[in-house]
Amino acid sequence: MVGVAVEGVGKSFGSTRVLQTVSLTVEPGEFVSLVGPSGCGKTTLMRIIAGLELPSAGRISIAGRDVTGIRAADRDVAMVFQNYALYPHLTIAQNLAVPLLMRRLSARERLPFMGRFDRVVARKLEAISSEAQATADVLGIGHLMHRKPSQLSGGQRQRVALGRAIIRHPHVFLMDEPLSNLDAAMRVQMRTEIVALHRRVGACTVYVTHDQSEAMTMSDRVAVMMDGEILQFGTPEDIYTAPSDLRVAAFVGSPTINVLSARTDVDGDVRVGGMRSGLRCPVPGAVSFAVRPEDLSIHRDGMAVIVEQVEYLGDSLLVHARTEHGDERVVARLPVTDRSRVEPGQPASLRADPLKALLFGADGRRIEPAPAARLAANG
């Protein structure tokens, strides 16, 4: 049974089309990230899954049940927001208990002091308190139960928000940029904790972020969104090494991928800056040749460039250059042993690994090089 199924979902606000026709599935226990620049529609899609927005077209299924017209409270989902959404006047213990109080107690049973006069209510409250404490202990905040949110750090507040979501044992977790308010060091730590928590709980998770490093390091699969559509949905490795669209290739990776003008000659050889790239292309004429910085190396038969800047990164060098013919920008990540071979203002020769270089047509779609090119490069 599929955890979440999004089928042909579109969304318009007035005359503005925010989501095109979007479809994807999240398997039970899977961690899927929606990643893309601001305004691409990822948060709108999550709100539609949650039931906070209604789609203009299409449907949403959770655990095989069509929930398109069902209100958010009845969808068995829990959402973690960017701003934590904690009750500032309640303690951490009380914040964690809120979802269980709302589900397990009637309006009458939630009245103040009912636990003192009704044994059934008292037992329910005791069980809820125990579950809140157990959840807090799992998240490492068990010693903070009597504090209020204003007395906690950003990372601690984020753990409370996560705890309030998992205490309900929902079928689906929805996380909307939950780490964006944290500093860099805390974000890295919380990534690890969220992934570990996901594995422990086992519910399927949909995670929205504009940070491609979060998406790539945390997810089983990643959906790259732009302009209201999903450009590619696959594993982090597929997204990085085999992007189906030039926009995906340029969005994922830091430093960004190098994209150079190239042409396929009459023999099918792809030439970059007049040099043979080692690839053969079935599409004649102009193409885009793309290569990641780490897949470039110093080579006497490579592409002629002029070095502009060299950054020492400790374990490697980041070399910024421009092509000698064409004046296109190139960034290469080289070993520190090449330091004497790349001086600012001096020429150098860079060669792309033909096994890892990518070709894209005028429409931005990836072109698979002729098989013989890959075999020759491997040999």
N, C-alpha and C positions, 0 to 999 in steps of 0.2 A: 504494500500500500504506500502511495506517495505521501510524504509529509505535507507539502504545500504545492499546489498546482496553480499557476497563473496562466490563463488561457485567453489569448487575444484581447488583453486588457488595454483600453485606451482611455484617456482622460483629457477633457477640455474645460477650461474656465472661460466661459463666454466664447469669444472668437479665438482665444489662444489655445493652441493644441500643446499640452504639456507632455503627454505620453502618446506615442504612436500605437502600433499594435504590438504589445509586449507579451511574450510567452516564456515561461521557464518552470522547471520543477525542482523541488528540494526534497531529497530523499530523507527517510527517517534517520535521525542521528547525524545528519550532514550539516556542516558549517559552510554557508554560502555568503559571500560578500557582494554587495552592489557598490561598485566604485565608479567614479567619474567626476568631472568638474562640477562646480556649483551651477545649479540650474538645469542639470541634465535630466531630472525627473526621478532620481533614485529615492528621495524622501517621499515624494508623492506616491510612488509605487508601494513603499512600505506602509504608508498610511492607509492605502487601499486594502492591503493584506490585513492590517489590523482592524479595519472596519471604521476608521476615523474619517475616511472619504469614500464616496460611492463612485465606482467606475462609470464612465460614459458608455463603455462597451466592454464586452467580455465577461469572464467570471472567475471567481476565486474558490478553490476547494482546499479544505484542510482535513487531513486524515480520511480522504475519500468522500467528505460531505461538502456539498455546495453551500458556501456561507456568504455568497454575494450579497444577499439582502438581509443578512442576520446582523444584529447590532454587535458592537465590539465586545461587550461584556459576556456574550454567549459564544464567542469564537474559540475559547480555550487558548488564548495567546497572552503573553506577558511582554510588556514593552519597557525598555530601558532608554531614558531620554538623555540628551546632551546636558541638560541643566539639572539632572538628578531627580527633580520633582519630588523632593522630600517635604514632609510637613515640619516646618521650623519650630512649632510649639510642642511637638511630641519628642519623646526620647527615642533613642535608636531601637530599644525593645518595642516601643509602641509603634514606630514606623514599620518595623518588620511584621508586627502582628496584624496590621490593618487589613491586608488581603484576606487573612483567615477569619478575622472578626466579621468581615462583610459577607463571607461565604457561609460560615457555620452558625452564626447567631442571627436570630430574628431581630427586627427593630426593637421589640420589647426587651429582648435579652441583652441588647447593647446599651440599655439605659444605665446610668451611673448607679453603683452600689448593688446591682442585681446579683452580682457574684456573692454578696454577703448573706443574701436571704434565700437563694435558690441553689440547692446542692448540684443540680444538673448543670446550671450555668457555671458554677464554680469549677466543676470538673472540666467543662469545655475550655474555660479560661486557663486552667492549669496546663491542659494539653497544648493549647496554642502558645503559651509562654515557653514550654519545653521545646517546641518546634522552632520557635524564634531563636532560642539560645543555641540549639544545635546548628541552625543555619549560620548564625553569627560565628560560631566556633569554626565551621568549615572555611569561612572567609577571613579568619584571623582577626575578627573584631569583637570577639566574645567578651573582652574586658571593657568594652566601651558602651555597654547596654544602657547605662544610666545617663549618658551624655546626650546633648541635643546637637543637631546638624551643625550649628554655628561653632561648636567646639571641636569639630573634626577637620582634618586636612582634606584636600580635594580627593586624594586617593581613597581615604577612609569613607568619604561620602559616596564615592562611586561604588565601593563594596556594599554599602547599605542599599543602594539602588539595585544592585545585582541580587542581593539577598531577598529584597522584597519581591523580585520577579521569580526567583527559583523556589521560594517557599510554597508557592501555589502548585508546583509540579505541572506546569502547562505543557501542552503538546508542542507549542512553537514559542521560541524566544525571538523577539524583534528588538534590535539594538540600533538606535539612531545616533551615530557619531558619539558614542559614550565617552571617548577618551580625549575629545578635542579641547576640553578645558584644563587638561593636565599638562605639566611641564614634560620636556622630552624624556627625561630619565624615568619618570613615573609612567609615561605612556608605554615604554618598552616593558616595564615590570608588569603593568596591567594586561598587556597583550598575552603574556605567558599565563597569567592567572585566569584570564577569561577562557583561553583554550583548554587549560586544565579543568576548569569548572565545567565547560561544555562536555568534555569527555566523561567526567564523573556523572553528570546529570543525564546525558544521552538524548536530550530533546533536540529536534532540528532547530537551527539558528539561522536567521537572516540578519546580516550585519551591514549597515550603511556607513560608508566612509568616503571622504575625498582623498584620503591618504593611501596611495597605491602600495606603500610598503606595509601598511597594516593588512590590507587585503591579501597581498601575496604571501605574507608570513603566517597568517592565521587560518586561512581558508582551505577547505577541501576543493571547492570550485569558486571561480570568480566570474561575475557578470560585469563586463565593462560597458557603461552606458554613456551615450552622448546624444544630445538633441532629441531626447525622448524615446530612444530606441536602444536595444541591446545589440552592440556591435559584435560581441563575441562572448560566449559562455563556455568556460572550460577550466581545466586545472591550472594552477599558477604556472607550472612548467610550460604548458601549451600556450598560455597567454604570452609568456616571455619569449619562448624560442620559436613559436610558429604563429605569430599574430596574423589574423585573417585580413586585417585592414591596416592601412598606414597610420590611421589615427590611433589605433590600439598600440601599435609599435612605438609611436611617439609618446604616448601617455605613460606607458609602463617602463620603468628603468630609470636609474639615476647614476651618472649623467644620462640625458636623453640619447636615444639612438641617433647615429649620424645618417642623414639622408642626402645623397649626392645624385646629381644629374648623370644619366648614363644613356647609352644607345646600343641597340643590337645591330651589329653589322650584317652584311649579306650572308655571311657564313654562320650566323646565329651566335657569335661571340659577343658577350657584353663587355663594353669598353667604358671605363670611368676615367675621365681626364686624359683620354687618348691611350690609356694602358689597358691591357687585357685583364679582366677581373678573375678569370678562371671559371666563370659560369657561362653556360649557353642558355639562351632564352628562346622559347617558341614564338614570342611576340616580337615582330619587327618594329624598329623605330625607337622613339624615346621611352625610357622606363626610369623608375626611381630605384637606386641601389642603396640599400640600408644595411648598416653594420653597427653592432654595439661597440662601445669604446674598448672593452676588454678583448674583443676579437680582432683588434689591429695590432700589428707588430712592426718593428723596424726590419726592412728588407730592401736589398739593393735594387730589386726589380719591381718595387712598389710604386705607389702614386706619389708624385713630387708635391711636397708641402713646404710652407715656411712656418717655422715655430714662432708663436707669439708669446706664450706664457707656459711655465712649467710649475705645477703645484706638487710639493712633496707631501705625501700622505702617510709616510712611515713605512707601510708595506708595499707601496706602489707610487708611481708618478702619474699625475693627470696632466696630459700635454694638450694645450690648446693651439691649434694651427689653422692655416687657411691653405686651400689648394693653390698651387703655383699658377695653374691655368684655370680660370673660372672664378676664383676668389670665393669659394664656398668654405664654410667653417667646418672643422673636423676636431673632435675630441678623442684622444686615445688614452687608455689606461695601460701603462707599461711597467715592467719590473724596474726596481731602483737601480739595477745593474746597467740600465740604458742611460743613466744620468749624463754621462759624458757625450752621448750621441744626439742629445736634444738640447740645443742652446737657443734661447730667444733671439730672433732675428736671423737665424741660420736655416739653411735648407735641410730637409730630411726626406726619407722615403718610407712610406707606410704601406703595408700590404694587409688586405683583409683576408681572413680565413674563409676560403670559398665554401667550406662545409657549413658555415654559420651565417654567411651573408644572405640577405633577403632581397627579393625583387618585387616591385609593385607597379601595376599598370597605371594609366592615366586616370582611371576611376578609383584609385586607391586600394583596390583589391590585390591581395598577394598572388603572384605568379609563381608556380612551381617550376624551377629550372629543369632543363632537359636532364633525364636520368644519367646520361653519359657524363655530364659535367660533374655530378656528385661522385660518380665512380672514379673519374680521373683524378679528382682532388683527393679522394681517399687513398688512391694508389700512390 
